[in-house]
Amino acid sequence: MTKHVPKLGLVQLGCPKNLVDSERIITQLRAEGYVMAPGYDGTDVVIVNTCGFLDSAKAESLAAIGEAMEENGRVIVTGCYGVEADAIRKAHPNVLAITGPHQYEEVVKAVHAALPPVHDPKTDLVPPQGLHLTPKHYAYLKISEGCNNRCTFCIIPKLRGDLVSRPAAEVLREAEKLVKAGVRELLVVSQDTSAYGVDLKYAESRFADRDVRARFYDLAKELGGLGAW
């Protein structure tokens, strides 16, 4: 069976600096095996790199997003107009993700979430689950960084900063890859596990065909369905 090669479309707006941002994004994605398609046909996800300098540029950006939604329906928005996410969501509530300018890593993460890269064991030097220092049968799964508490006996907040939780879908996708690679036990770790999701206001994120809240109970329930301890 021939593997489906993930295909991306790109709509580029704005100044040369914005163009450089697009070049950096597609360079990273091409290195991961994605193919850039010349149009909407056969494209899995479309990235629209917007301009927000003038009202006319904002209008052009909204029109470009609208066209991509109509022609494809799976759209990730980035660029300068991305800082006005509420305005974009109001006009196009079903876009997959919105990021601001020069947020290359966030765009790549959004693409991974919507369209995971295809692993090729013949050419990829790193397995899809990443490299681990634990034995093959178990792995640590970090769900957040830092801590909002200021206990007098603890230096963790000074070293690792305030609480930063990972979206539930991001954690679950990592866990899914680990289980597929043969991990039988997932050890959930963080500085303050009970506070997981507080900073995200327990926001939902899309995993498989459903929305999962960033609450530890919901996360544990989903992890329990992956077939590992």
Secondary structure, 3 states (H helix, E strand, C coil): CCCCCCEEEEEECCCHHHHHHHHHHHHHHHHCCCEECCCCCCCCEEEEEECCCCHHHHHHHHHHHHHHHHHCCCEEEEEHHHHCHHHHHHHCCCCCEECCCCCHHHHHHHHHHHCCCCCCCCCCCCCCCCCCCCCCCEEEEECEECCCCCCCCCCHHHHHCCCEECCHHHHHHHHHHHHHCCCCEEEEECCCHHHCCCCCCCCEEEECCEEEECCHHHHHHHHHCCCCC
